Amino acid sequence: MCPGMRRAETPQEIAHTRTVRAETVLTGRVDLRGYPHRHLAVVSHNTHAAALMEAMASAEHLSQWGWELVNMSNVGGTTTIMCAVMRRTG
């Protein structure tokens, strides 16, 4: 793991919380084939523009694997936490 990089969430953590960090998606450190739920929240913690770009890029990446974007929103009224709600299509 590179300095400054957070550890990737385990499949069990992702299934329990129904969330995954955008960073984990974009660095390829997640495999959602065994994810047991239909919906998933992809969360980005960053500056406003970077959080939006990171969440959108994650949604685009997951669309290649059978997920579609349902909604995107800032969380808790803050512009530094963006959440992309995804739905499994298959």
Secondary structure by P-SEA (a helix, b strand, c coil): ccccccccccaaaaaacccccaaaaaacccccccccccbbbbbbbccaaaaaaaaaaaaaaaccccccccccccccccccbbbbbbbbcc
